[in-house]
Amino acid sequence: MTQPDSAMSAASVPGPRPADADGPDRIPPGQVVQSSLPVTHYGPVPVCHPEAWDLRVYGATSSGDGHRWTLPEFLALPSSEMMADFHCVTKTTVLGIRWTGVPTADVLAAVPPAPTATHVMVWADYGYGANLPIEILAEPGTMLATGREGRGLSPERGYPVRLVVPSRYGWKSVKWVRAIEYLAQDRRGFWEERGYHNVADPWREQRYSYQEQPGDGPDL
């Protein structure tokens, strides 16, 4: 499970910012740059048993059927590399982290959502989940990462697979991902039910649920 380690102004600000951009616009308001990514999570680090691990996609799929990858099958998928900044709701930002993994857009292409699907719930071990609009999962910068800085993920960093969502505060970047559920309507995840903003856009400083405006999320 991921601690809110990562998520308001009136203006709409597009994101994420390019990881190679320069200048103050690269840093969301209220954030302070630090050199290393802190290790934060809620609860114990799960023990991965590679022979039993799988990743499932289910819910409002276009076919009505789900899909399952074993760990060797998932690791055999075409991978890519990206540089992305990480913004923690606790106001720290780490610039230019190099991630390797499977773009989530490829997962959406492999298991297309139904036309009625609007959101996803990304599930981790121990029942932790974080919700996202399906278009955020489709963003070019969103990835199911299997490596960081040229090495495989360590257990505390999310081994074997974690989500990376540069356009949102880091609690949306779920560690220890086990399933993606397509939803026909939005539903709050673990931290969103416990006082954190449903949208979590760092450039709007959407940190806490009391900041939410009508339309930002389902009722608490």
Secondary structure, DSSP 8 states (H G I E B T S, - for coil): ---S-----SS-------TT--SGGGS-TT-EE-SS-----SS------TTT-EEEEEESBSSS--EEEEHHHHHTS--EEEEEEEE-TTSEEEEEEEEEEEEHHHHHHHS-B-TT--EEEEEEGGG-EEEEEHHHHTSTT-EEEEEETTEE--GGGTTT-EEE-TTS-GGGS-SSEEEEEEESS----TTGGGTB-SS--GGGT--BGGG--TTSS---
